[in-house]
Amino acid sequence: MVAAIAFLLGFIVIGLAVLFFAFGGGPRGAREQLHSQSRGASRAIVIIIGLFAVVIGIGVPALVMAANNNSEAKEAPGGVNLTNAQQHGRILFAKNCNTCHTLKAAHGAGKVGPNLDVLIAGINGSSPQDTIKNRITFIEDAIKNGRARGSGQMPAELLDGQDAQDVANFVATVAGR
């Protein structure tokens, strides 16, 4: 939202500058007006333009950064809010799994292993909780035992313990969204 407002403000400023030049007789007229003013007025204009440049150059990026505020790390595609463990799983997936697997939520585009958005989304249960549980079980088994089908071979125990659980929980939650 802040980025859209900053973008809009930029165009408003450009529009006002065009109006200033148009009503001031073009660039030559604007220069003549600027040079015909007193020394104090010229200094005031330079200060105003300088302050404006600082506000636009520093203020707008600061507002955009403040508005972003790490919210992207907490959200996955489809509006899924991630827990801290799932955020950790996303980081581990990007580090260990993106090379081979495709998963939209982790910006993975690997071609060796299966597309997890398709594979994991096909694992269901009788309720949403059962679906997630079944997916986590499948993923944890793949991480623990590895896979040797298709065109690639996933080694066993790439991750273990809490790291494996975090990745499984992340993938089970976001696959197919």
C-alpha atoms as a printed R data frame, in Angstrom:
    type eleno elety resid chain resno       x       y       z
1   ATOM     1    CA   MET     A     1   0.000   0.000   0.000
2   ATOM     2    CA   VAL     A     2   2.794   2.406   0.892
3   ATOM     3    CA   ALA     A     3   4.609   1.612  -2.350
4   ATOM     4    CA   ALA     A     4   1.472   2.490  -4.314
5   ATOM     5    CA   ILE     A     5   1.133   5.795  -2.458
6   ATOM     6    CA   ALA     A     6   4.815   6.612  -3.044
7   ATOM     7    CA   PHE     A     7   4.410   5.782  -6.736
8   ATOM     8    CA   LEU     A     8   1.346   8.035  -6.941
9   ATOM     9    CA   LEU     A     9   3.120  10.875  -5.116
10  ATOM    10    CA   GLY     A    10   5.997  10.639  -7.576
11  ATOM    11    CA   PHE     A    11   3.641  11.193 -10.483
12  ATOM    12    CA   ILE     A    12   1.956  14.094  -8.681
13  ATOM    13    CA   VAL     A    13   5.346  15.752  -8.204
14  ATOM    14    CA   ILE     A    14   6.215  15.242 -11.862
15  ATOM    15    CA   GLY     A    15   2.843  16.716 -12.848
16  ATOM    16    CA   LEU     A    16   3.382  19.776 -10.665
17  ATOM    17    CA   ALA     A    17   6.847  20.291 -12.141
18  ATOM    18    CA   VAL     A    18   5.385  20.143 -15.658
19  ATOM    19    CA   LEU     A    19   2.746  22.716 -14.672
20  ATOM    20    CA   PHE     A    20   5.420  24.983 -13.186
21  ATOM    21    CA   PHE     A    21   7.435  24.897 -16.398
22  ATOM    22    CA   ALA     A    22   4.356  25.272 -18.605
23  ATOM    23    CA   PHE     A    23   2.974  28.328 -16.803
24  ATOM    24    CA   GLY     A    24   6.430  29.795 -16.298
25  ATOM    25    CA   GLY     A    25   7.130  30.045 -20.021
26  ATOM    26    CA   GLY     A    26   8.981  26.748 -20.360
27  ATOM    27    CA   PRO     A    27  12.498  26.067 -19.093
28  ATOM    28    CA   ARG     A    28  13.775  29.487 -20.211
29  ATOM    29    CA   GLY     A    29  10.916  31.282 -18.434
30  ATOM    30    CA   ALA     A    30  11.492  29.268 -15.277
31  ATOM    31    CA   ARG     A    31  15.198  30.153 -15.357
32  ATOM    32    CA   GLU     A    32  14.404  33.839 -15.856
33  ATOM    33    CA   GLN     A    33  11.978  33.821 -12.936
34  ATOM    34    CA   LEU     A    34  14.521  32.054 -10.759
35  ATOM    35    CA   HIS     A    35  17.314  34.518 -11.636
36  ATOM    36    CA   SER     A    36  15.123  37.615 -11.321
37  ATOM    37    CA   GLN     A    37  14.353  36.885  -7.671
38  ATOM    38    CA   SER     A    38  16.275  38.312  -4.765
39  ATOM    39    CA   ARG     A    39  19.213  36.457  -3.272
40  ATOM    40    CA   GLY     A    40  17.156  35.411  -0.227
41  ATOM    41    CA   ALA     A    41  14.329  34.062  -2.379
42  ATOM    42    CA   SER     A    42  16.790  32.088  -4.510
43  ATOM    43    CA   ARG     A    43  18.355  30.619  -1.379
44  ATOM    44    CA   ALA     A    44  14.898  29.678  -0.057
45  ATOM    45    CA   ILE     A    45  14.063  27.908  -3.318
46  ATOM    46    CA   VAL     A    46  17.334  25.957  -3.204
47  ATOM    47    CA   ILE     A    47  16.634  24.937   0.409
48  ATOM    48    CA   ILE     A    48  13.062  23.874  -0.421
49  ATOM    49    CA   ILE     A    49  14.214  21.827  -3.423
50  ATOM    50    CA   GLY     A    50  16.977  20.246  -1.322
51  ATOM    51    CA   LEU     A    51  14.565  19.327   1.472
52  ATOM    52    CA   PHE     A    52  12.127  17.925  -1.057
53  ATOM    53    CA   ALA     A    53  14.884  15.769  -2.578
54  ATOM    54    CA   VAL     A    54  15.865  14.481   0.867
55  ATOM    55    CA   VAL     A    55  12.253  13.660   1.768
56  ATOM    56    CA   ILE     A    56  11.694  11.817  -1.507
57  ATOM    57    CA   GLY     A    57  15.127  10.150  -1.520
58  ATOM    58    CA   ILE     A    58  15.155   9.029   2.109
59  ATOM    59    CA   GLY     A    59  11.598   9.323   3.387
60  ATOM    60    CA   VAL     A    60   9.822   7.276   0.737
61  ATOM    61    CA   PRO     A    61  12.227   4.296   0.901
62  ATOM    62    CA   ALA     A    62  12.049   4.437   4.709
63  ATOM    63    CA   LEU     A    63   8.251   4.295   4.573
64  ATOM    64    CA   VAL     A    64   8.313   1.377   2.156
65  ATOM    65    CA   MET     A    65  10.776  -0.546   4.339
66  ATOM    66    CA   ALA     A    66   8.723   0.172   7.459
67  ATOM    67    CA   ALA     A    67   5.543  -1.022   5.755
68  ATOM    68    CA   ASN     A    68   7.163  -4.264   4.558
69  ATOM    69    CA   ASN     A    69   8.463  -4.998   8.054
70  ATOM    70    CA   ASN     A    70   9.332  -8.648   7.437
71  ATOM    71    CA   SER     A    71   5.718  -9.522   6.617
72  ATOM    72    CA   GLU     A    72   6.734 -11.514   3.534
73  ATOM    73    CA   ALA     A    73   8.639 -14.020   5.642
74  ATOM    74    CA   LYS     A    74   5.529 -14.694   7.706
75  ATOM    75    CA   GLU     A    75   3.226 -15.272   4.750
76  ATOM    76    CA   ALA     A    76   3.170 -17.916   2.080
77  ATOM    77    CA   PRO     A    77   1.221 -17.888  -1.192
78  ATOM    78    CA   GLY     A    78  -2.505 -18.214  -0.768
79  ATOM    79    CA   GLY     A    79  -2.508 -16.065   2.367
80  ATOM    80    CA   VAL     A    80  -1.171 -18.809   4.642
81  ATOM    81    CA   ASN     A    81   0.404 -17.348   7.774
82  ATOM    82    CA   LEU     A    82   3.495 -19.311   8.733
83  ATOM    83    CA   THR     A    83   4.542 -20.207  12.253
84  ATOM    84    CA   ASN     A    84   8.138 -19.617  13.340
85  ATOM    85    CA   ALA     A    85   8.883 -23.313  12.763
86  ATOM    86    CA   GLN     A    86   7.411 -23.134   9.251
87  ATOM    87    CA   GLN     A    87   9.453 -20.002   8.499
88  ATOM    88    CA   HIS     A    88  12.541 -21.925   9.619
89  ATOM    89    CA   GLY     A    89  11.408 -24.811   7.388
90  ATOM    90    CA   ARG     A    90  11.145 -22.414   4.443
91  ATOM    91    CA   ILE     A    91  14.752 -21.304   4.970
92  ATOM    92    CA   LEU     A    92  15.979 -24.900   5.264
93  ATOM    93    CA   PHE     A    93  13.995 -25.912   2.165
94  ATOM    94    CA   ALA     A    94  15.564 -23.079   0.186
95  ATOM    95    CA   LYS     A    95  19.027 -24.150   1.344
96  ATOM    96    CA   ASN     A    96  18.683 -27.933   0.941
97  ATOM    97    CA   CYS     A    97  15.812 -28.750  -1.410
98  ATOM    98    CA   ASN     A    98  15.301 -25.932  -3.969
99  ATOM    99    CA   THR     A    99  18.048 -27.285  -6.184
100 ATOM   100    CA   CYS     A   100  16.015 -30.378  -7.077
101 ATOM   101    CA   HIS     A   101  12.382 -29.650  -6.198
102 ATOM   102    CA   THR     A   102   9.811 -27.179  -7.443
103 ATOM   103    CA   LEU     A   103   7.752 -25.493  -4.718
104 ATOM   104    CA   LYS     A   104   6.141 -22.152  -5.464
105 ATOM   105    CA   ALA     A   105   6.060 -20.983  -1.841
106 ATOM   106    CA   ALA     A   106   9.853 -21.323  -1.587
107 ATOM   107    CA   HIS     A   107  10.542 -20.033  -5.105
108 ATOM   108    CA   GLY     A   108  11.978 -23.442  -5.954
109 ATOM   109    CA   ALA     A   109  12.240 -24.368  -9.619
110 ATOM   110    CA   GLY     A   110  14.262 -27.579  -9.555
111 ATOM   111    CA   LYS     A   111  13.819 -30.106 -12.344
112 ATOM   112    CA   VAL     A   112  15.485 -33.245 -10.952
113 ATOM   113    CA   GLY     A   113  13.034 -34.142  -8.199
114 ATOM   114    CA   PRO     A   114   9.252 -34.086  -8.344
115 ATOM   115    CA   ASN     A   115   7.201 -30.894  -8.304
116 ATOM   116    CA   LEU     A   116   6.057 -30.830  -4.686
117 ATOM   117    CA   ASP     A   117   3.150 -28.503  -5.468
118 ATOM   118    CA   VAL     A   118   1.685 -31.341  -7.541
119 ATOM   119    CA   LEU     A   119   2.903 -34.375  -5.582
120 ATOM   120    CA   ILE     A   120   2.079 -33.207  -2.056
121 ATOM   121    CA   ALA     A   121  -1.193 -31.511  -3.040
122 ATOM   122    CA   GLY     A   122  -2.411 -34.959  -4.134
123 ATOM   123    CA   ILE     A   123  -2.087 -36.369  -0.603
124 ATOM   124    CA   ASN     A   124  -5.362 -35.873   1.245
125 ATOM   125    CA   GLY     A   125  -7.185 -36.973   4.362
126 ATOM   126    CA   SER     A   126 -10.723 -37.073   5.722
127 ATOM   127    CA   SER     A   127 -10.309 -33.618   7.295
128 ATOM   128    CA   PRO     A   128  -7.931 -30.675   6.817
129 ATOM   129    CA   GLN     A   129  -6.011 -31.771   9.924
130 ATOM   130    CA   ASP     A   130  -5.711 -35.343   8.597
131 ATOM   131    CA   THR     A   131  -4.541 -34.005   5.245
132 ATOM   132    CA   ILE     A   132  -1.714 -32.029   6.875
133 ATOM   133    CA   LYS     A   133  -0.836 -34.995   9.110
134 ATOM   134    CA   ASN     A   134  -0.696 -37.393   6.124
135 ATOM   135    CA   ARG     A   135   1.430 -34.952   4.145
136 ATOM   136    CA   ILE     A   136   3.854 -34.429   7.034
137 ATOM   137    CA   THR     A   137   4.215 -38.203   7.482
138 ATOM   138    CA   PHE     A   138   4.953 -38.665   3.766
139 ATOM   139    CA   ILE     A   139   7.494 -35.825   3.665
140 ATOM   140    CA   GLU     A   140   9.269 -36.891   6.874
141 ATOM   141    CA   ASP     A   141   9.583 -40.419   5.459
142 ATOM   142    CA   ALA     A   142  11.081 -39.060   2.224
143 ATOM   143    CA   ILE     A   143  13.568 -36.941   4.183
144 ATOM   144    CA   LYS     A   144  14.524 -39.847   6.472
145 ATOM   145    CA   ASN     A   145  14.725 -42.663   3.911
146 ATOM   146    CA   GLY     A   146  15.398 -40.810   0.674
147 ATOM   147    CA   ARG     A   147  13.909 -41.728  -2.690
148 ATOM   148    CA   ALA     A   148  15.393 -43.522  -5.688
149 ATOM   149    CA   ARG     A   149  12.720 -43.305  -8.365
150 ATOM   150    CA   GLY     A   150  12.395 -41.364 -11.565
151 ATOM   151    CA   SER     A   151  15.344 -39.482 -12.986
152 ATOM   152    CA   GLY     A   152  17.027 -38.547  -9.716
153 ATOM   153    CA   GLN     A   153  17.989 -39.960  -6.368
154 ATOM   154    CA   MET     A   154  17.233 -38.156  -3.142
155 ATOM   155    CA   PRO     A   155  19.756 -39.091  -0.463
156 ATOM   156    CA   ALA     A   156  18.497 -40.246   2.910
157 ATOM   157    CA   GLU     A   157  18.742 -38.052   6.008
158 ATOM   158    CA   LEU     A   158  19.399 -34.723   4.320
159 ATOM   159    CA   LEU     A   159  17.931 -33.214   7.486
160 ATOM   160    CA   ASP     A   160  17.074 -34.722  10.834
161 ATOM   161    CA   GLY     A   161  15.270 -33.954  14.061
162 ATOM   162    CA   GLN     A   162  13.515 -30.625  14.396
163 ATOM   163    CA   ASP     A   163  14.912 -29.381  11.074
164 ATOM   164    CA   ALA     A   164  13.253 -32.264   9.208
165 ATOM   165    CA   GLN     A   165   9.991 -31.635  11.076
166 ATOM   166    CA   ASP     A   166  10.087 -27.915  10.241
167 ATOM   167    CA   VAL     A   167  10.637 -28.581   6.532
168 ATOM   168    CA   ALA     A   168   7.906 -31.234   6.464
169 ATOM   169    CA   ASN     A   169   5.472 -28.918   8.244
170 ATOM   170    CA   PHE     A   170   6.280 -26.041   5.864
171 ATOM   171    CA   VAL     A   171   5.937 -28.121   2.689
172 ATOM   172    CA   ALA     A   172   2.751 -29.828   3.914
173 ATOM   173    CA   THR     A   173   1.179 -26.451   4.670
174 ATOM   174    CA   VAL     A   174   2.043 -24.606   1.452
175 ATOM   175    CA   ALA     A   175   2.245 -27.256  -1.287
176 ATOM   176    CA   GLY     A   176  -0.246 -26.657  -4.065
177 ATOM   177    CA   ARG     A   177  -1.196 -23.115  -3.029
